[in-house]
Every structure is written in C-alpha cells, then in structure tokens.
Amino acid sequence: MIFAVLSHSGFTVDEAESADVAIEMIHRQRPDLIISDVRMPGMDGYSLVSTVRSDNNTAPIPVILMTGSGSRVDFRRGMACGADDYLFKPFTPEELVEAVLSRLARQSDVEREAFARAKEYTERAVLQFSQEAAKPIGGILQVVSSMLRQAEKLTTEEAISDAQQINQSALELEHLARGLTPS
C-alpha cells in the first residue's frame, strides 16, 4: 500500500525486504527519505534509525517510523533514537503523503540553511584571507616599485635588502596559502 500510494503520488520508491538490505541500499544510493516499520525480522526499526544516525553520510536523511502500536513509550523510543516522524497504523494515504511531504520540505529547509551558513563562512574566510594577504602583497609592490624607480642608483647592499624584504613578504603569503590547503 505504501509503495502504491507514494508511486502514484509521483515519488520514486525503492523497497527492501529487511533492515540489512535497506542499509546496503541506503549506502549505495542515498535516498531523500526513509520510511521503516518498527517491527521487522532481524533488526527492528529503532536499530535501523540508530544505524542510519551513527553514520555521518546517512545521518541527515529524514526517517519516518511506522507502527501498529499506539504506545507513548514506543513513540518516545522512536523519537529518542532519532526518528523525524512517526505514523501510527492504520493511517490514510493522505496522512502518508502529508508526512512524506512535510519531512522532505523540512529537509530542504535544513539543507538551504546549511548552504547559506556555508556560503557565509566561505565569504568570511575569503574576506579574511584578502585582508591578511593585502599586507605582504602591499609590501612586495612597494619594494618593487621603489626598486624600479631607483634602479640606476641602487647599490648592491640596497638591492640585497630589498630582495630580503620581498622574500619575507613572499614567505608570509606562502604561510597564508598553506593554511588554506587541506591536510
């Protein structure tokens, strides 16, 4: 019924006959959403959610648990292990689609917020790098400009001193650049 309702509603749906198979599928083709029954042979839905949440690659995937038990204890256990939503059987096709759309919309909001934060951090890092790189670049340009203006009158000692200043500024830039490369 779940497969038929969601497929008919325009979703691409994959099914797994067990939690172990589901975990393999999740790693192979990261889904947008996971819907799992609490009671399954072998690993139960709570363990499936815990497994999904324990892996950084799969942890952000929203999970909806469903159960025939209307117990508050079961509901709390599902939420405590990391489920995003809980459907109690029997549920209507409309409730199922609403839960799926709600979780996907929420996930989109979370991803949009994460993208915005990443963009903001990147912009700050670029600005900070620009400001820090401006000093050594300015030093190089100043020394080179002075050398070019006074090239004919420059003594060997002055040329060596200027070259040392350029070298020092270049080392500062290299240090900044190394700080940007991943380890």
C-alpha positions as CSV (number, residue, x, y, z in Angstrom):
1,M,0.0,0.0,0.0
2,I,2.8,2.4,0.9
3,F,4.7,1.7,-2.4
4,A,1.5,2.2,-4.4
5,V,0.4,5.4,-2.7
6,L,3.8,7.0,-2.9
7,S,4.4,5.9,-6.5
8,H,1.0,7.1,-7.5
9,S,1.8,10.4,-5.9
10,G,4.9,10.9,-8.1
11,F,7.7,9.7,-5.7
12,T,10.4,7.2,-6.7
13,V,10.1,4.4,-4.2
14,D,12.5,1.5,-3.5
15,E,11.7,-1.3,-1.2
16,A,13.9,-3.5,1.0
17,E,12.8,-6.8,2.4
18,S,14.9,-6.3,5.6
19,A,16.7,-3.7,7.5
20,D,20.1,-5.2,6.5
21,V,19.2,-4.9,2.8
22,A,17.8,-1.4,3.4
23,I,21.1,-0.3,5.0
24,E,23.0,-1.6,1.9
25,M,20.6,0.3,-0.4
26,I,20.9,3.5,1.7
27,H,24.7,3.4,1.4
28,R,24.6,2.6,-2.3
29,Q,22.0,5.2,-3.4
30,R,21.4,7.8,-0.7
31,P,17.7,8.3,-0.5
32,D,15.9,11.5,0.2
33,L,13.8,9.8,2.9
34,I,13.5,6.5,4.7
35,I,10.2,5.0,5.9
36,S,10.5,2.0,8.1
37,D,8.2,-0.2,10.2
38,V,9.3,-0.6,13.8
39,R,8.7,-4.4,13.7
40,M,10.8,-6.2,11.2
41,P,12.6,-9.5,11.1
42,G,16.1,-9.3,12.4
43,M,16.9,-5.6,13.1
44,D,14.0,-3.5,14.2
45,G,13.1,0.0,13.1
46,Y,14.7,1.6,16.1
47,S,18.0,-0.1,15.4
48,L,17.7,0.9,11.7
49,V,17.3,4.5,12.7
50,S,20.2,4.3,15.2
51,T,22.4,2.8,12.4
52,V,21.5,5.5,10.0
53,R,22.1,8.2,12.5
54,S,25.5,6.8,13.5
55,D,27.0,7.3,10.0
56,N,27.8,10.9,9.1
57,N,27.0,10.2,5.4
58,T,23.4,8.9,6.2
59,A,22.6,10.8,9.4
60,P,20.9,13.7,7.7
61,I,18.4,11.5,5.9
62,P,14.9,12.0,7.4
63,V,13.3,8.9,8.8
64,I,9.7,8.2,9.4
65,L,8.9,5.2,11.6
66,M,5.5,3.5,11.5
67,T,4.0,1.1,13.9
68,G,0.7,-0.6,14.8
69,S,1.4,0.1,18.5
70,G,-0.1,3.3,19.8
71,S,2.0,3.3,22.9
72,R,3.6,6.5,24.1
73,V,6.6,4.5,25.2
74,D,7.1,3.2,21.6
75,F,6.7,6.8,20.2
76,R,9.2,8.2,22.7
77,R,11.7,5.4,21.9
78,G,11.4,6.1,18.2
79,M,12.0,9.8,18.7
80,A,14.8,9.2,21.1
81,C,16.7,7.0,18.6
82,G,16.4,9.8,16.0
83,A,13.2,9.3,14.0
84,D,11.9,12.5,12.4
85,D,8.3,11.5,12.4
86,Y,6.0,8.6,13.5
87,L,3.0,7.2,11.7
88,F,0.5,5.1,13.7
89,K,-1.2,2.3,11.7
90,P,-3.7,2.4,10.3
91,F,-3.1,5.6,8.5
92,T,-4.7,7.1,5.4
93,P,-2.9,7.6,2.1
94,E,-3.3,11.3,2.7
95,E,-1.6,11.1,6.1
96,L,1.3,9.2,4.5
97,V,1.8,11.7,1.7
98,E,1.5,14.6,4.1
99,A,4.1,13.1,6.4
100,V,6.5,12.5,3.4
101,L,6.0,16.0,2.0
102,S,6.4,17.5,5.4
103,R,9.7,15.7,6.1
104,L,11.1,16.5,2.6
105,A,10.1,20.1,3.0
106,R,11.8,20.3,6.4
107,Q,14.9,18.6,4.9
108,S,15.0,21.1,2.1
109,D,14.8,23.9,4.7
110,V,17.7,22.4,6.7
111,E,19.8,22.0,3.6
112,R,19.1,25.5,2.5
113,E,20.1,26.8,5.9
114,A,23.3,24.7,5.8
115,F,24.1,26.0,2.3
116,A,23.5,29.6,3.5
117,R,25.8,29.1,6.5
118,A,28.5,27.5,4.4
119,K,28.3,30.4,1.9
120,E,28.5,32.9,4.7
121,Y,31.6,31.1,6.2
122,T,33.2,31.0,2.8
123,E,32.7,34.7,2.2
124,R,34.1,35.5,5.7
125,A,37.1,33.3,5.0
126,V,37.8,34.9,1.6
127,L,37.5,38.4,3.1
128,Q,39.8,37.4,6.0
129,F,42.3,35.9,3.6
130,S,42.1,39.0,1.3
131,Q,42.8,41.3,4.3
132,E,45.7,39.2,5.6
133,A,47.2,38.8,2.1
134,A,47.0,42.5,1.4
135,K,49.8,43.4,3.8
136,P,52.5,41.1,2.3
137,I,51.4,41.9,-1.3
138,G,51.5,45.6,-0.5
139,G,55.0,45.1,0.9
140,I,56.2,43.4,-2.3
141,L,54.6,46.0,-4.5
142,Q,56.1,48.9,-2.5
143,V,59.6,47.4,-2.6
144,V,59.5,46.5,-6.3
145,S,58.1,50.0,-7.2
146,S,60.9,51.6,-5.2
147,M,63.5,49.4,-6.9
148,L,62.1,50.2,-10.4
149,R,62.2,54.0,-9.6
150,Q,65.7,53.9,-8.3
151,A,67.2,51.1,-10.5
152,E,70.0,53.1,-11.8
153,K,71.1,54.4,-8.4
154,L,70.6,51.1,-6.4
155,T,73.6,49.8,-4.6
156,T,74.3,46.1,-4.2
157,E,73.5,46.3,-0.5
158,E,70.2,48.1,-1.1
159,A,69.2,45.5,-3.8
160,I,70.0,42.7,-1.3
161,S,68.0,44.5,1.5
162,D,65.1,45.0,-0.9
163,A,65.3,41.3,-2.1
164,Q,65.2,40.2,1.6
165,Q,62.0,42.3,2.2
166,I,60.4,40.8,-0.9
167,N,61.4,37.3,0.3
168,Q,59.9,37.9,3.7
169,S,56.6,39.1,2.2
170,A,56.6,36.1,-0.1
171,L,57.1,33.8,2.9
172,E,54.2,35.4,4.6
173,L,52.0,34.8,1.6
174,E,53.2,31.2,1.4
175,H,52.3,30.7,5.0
176,L,48.8,32.0,4.4
177,A,48.4,29.8,1.3
178,R,49.5,26.7,3.2
179,G,46.9,27.5,5.9
180,L,44.2,27.2,3.2
181,T,45.2,23.8,1.8
182,P,43.6,20.7,3.5
183,S,45.9,18.5,5.4
